[in-house]
């Protein structure tokens, strides 16, 4: 193999490595790449500016990363992030890439059973669950009928699954309210936004508050008498 062929072979291998890491969702620094690929930072800068110019790559705080909208598949990082968002990680001593590689590299029967009784009433596929989730993430005010009664305007904070029921916890006229998701109908997102308050977030996330969810409305009625 000629010197020119060897140089092109190293270039192809380096670009393939960079592209594969980007498509895995990795954030790449020039210093780490220079050490990994045994080339200068200047060479890598040329790679990103000239040879990888057609990839939608973001550069921030010294790291190159593929724009999330252009990643063609989910990564280990996405799986771990989902586990964190849904609080599944609390059931494992560690939920990291090492464990994921053990579980996902080969097709197998699950070695675990984490049993939670399913909801007492199955949620509709096209019901309010997706809409409420979107509203919470976007901090949008929602309106709905509750128990087929007056239309309520609510700032949604959390969806909480407890004792086989999904509850929506939100704020109505500066007061915390709890709703059984199965009793919500005619749900829609408004164009109005709201600002979340950390003290309300703290109350809603407290274990004692969560375990009292089935009795919340009864307690509120007593306090309002």
N, C-alpha and C positions, 0 to 999 in steps of 0.2 A: 504493500500500500504506500502510495506517495505521501509526501508531507502535506500537500494540498488536500488529499483525500482524508488524511487523519484529522486535519483541522476542521474540515466540513463534518466529519463524523462526530467530533467533540461538540461542535456547534449544534448539530441536530439532537444529540443526546441532552445537551444543556437545555435547549428550548423545550424539548419534550418533558424534561423534569420540571421545569418552571410551569409549563402549562398544566401538567397533571396536578401539581400542588395547588395552583390557583383554582382548578375545577373541583378540588377537594374542599374548597372553602378556606384554605390557609391564608394567613397574612404573611407576606414575605419581606424581610429586610435585606438591603443590599449587602450588609456586612456578613450576615449569616449565609447568604447565597454565595458570596465570594469565597468563603471558607469551604462550603459544601462542593462547589463546582471547580474550585482551584483556579479562579480567574480574578481579574481586577474589578473593582467597583466600576471603573470607567467602562469596561467591556459590558458589564451588566446594564449600565445606564443606556448604552447603545442598543442592547437587546430590547429593552422596554420602549425606547423612543423610536426605533426603526423597524425591528424585526417582529415585534408584538403589537404594532401600532393598531392593528385591526381588531384587537380584543378590547372590550370595554372594561378597562382597568382603572380603579380608583387609587390615588396616592394620598395618604394622610398620615401625619405623625411619623414619617419615616418608613411606612409600610405600604406595599403594593397588595391590592386585593381585587379580585374579580367582582364587578358590580353584581349585587345579589339578584337582580332581575334577569341576569344572563347565566346564572348557574343552572345547568340542565338537570341536576338531580340533587337530592338532599344528602347531607354529609353526616359524619359522626357528631360533629358539633351541633348540627340541627337536632339530632336525636337527643343529645344531652340537654340542649336548651329546652326542648319540649318536655323532657322529664322534669326539669327545674320548674317550668311554668305550671305544670300540673301537680307538682309536689309529690311526684313518684319517687324521687331520690331518697326520701326519708326512709324507705323500706330497705335500702341497700347500705352496706358498710362503705361502699364506694361505687359510683356509677361513672366510669371513665372509659376512655378508648380501649384500654386493655381488656376490660370486661366485655365491651361491645364486640371486640375482635373474637373473643372466645365464643360468644353467643351467635354471631352472625356470619362467621366465615364458612360454616358448614350447616346445611339444612338438618334440623334435629327437632325432637319434641322438646317443649319447654321444660327446663329443670325446676321451674318455680310454679307455685300456685299462690297468688295473693287474692284471696276471695273477698269480694264486697258484694253484698246482696244488691241486685239491680234495682232501679227505681220501681216503686210500687205501680206507677203508671208509665208505660213506655212513652217517651217523648216522640213527637212527630218529626220525621226527617226534615220536613220543610216548615217546621214550627218556629217558635221564637228564639230557640237556642242560638242559632247563628246570628240572628239580628241583635240579640242582647250582647253576645260576645263582641260583635263589631262595634256596638255603641260604647261598651266599656273601654275598648282599646282606643277608640277615637274620641272618647269623652264627649259623647253626644247625648243630648236630652232625648228621652223616649216618651211616647204616649201609648197607653193601652187601657183596655177594660179589665177590671179585676172582679172576678165572680159575676161577670155580666152587669156590673154596676158602673158608676160614674167613671168617666175617662180621667185617668191619672197622668200627671206629668212628673217624671221621675229622673233624677240624675243617678244612673246605675254605677255602682262601685264594684260589686263582686257577684259571681255565681258560685254558690257553695253547695256541695253535695254532702248531705248529712242524714243518717238514719233513713236511707233509701228515698230521699226526696231532694230535688234541686230547688234551692232557694235563691231568689234575687234579693240582694241587699242594696239599698239605695237611699237617696235623700229626697224627701218631699217637704218643701217649705222649711228647710233648715233642720229637719228632724229625720233620724234614721227610721226607715221602714223596711219590713221584710215581707216578701211575697212568695207564695208557692208558685213555682213556674208553671205548673199544670193548670192553674186557674187564671192565667193571663191570656187574653185574646185581643184581636184587633190591634196588634202591636205595630208601631211604626217609629222610625228614627226621624227626628226633627232636624232642622238646620242649626238649631241653637246648641252651643257648647257650654260646658261647665268646668270649673276648676276644682280638682280634688283637694281635700283637706287632710293633712297627715294625721290629725287627731281622730278623725272619723275612720280613716284607713286602719289605724291602730286598734280601735274598738272592734271593728268588723273582723279583723284577723285574730283577735284574742280567742284562745281555746274556750274560755268560759262563755263567751258570747255565742260561739258556734254550737256548743252543746245545748244552749238554751233556745236555739232557733225554733223548735216545735212549739215552744211556749211563749214566744216573743209577743204575739198579738194578745194573748190572754194577760200577760204582765202589763202591757201598755194600756189595755182597757181598765185594769185595776188602778193604775197610776192616774188615769184621766178621770176617774170617778170623783 
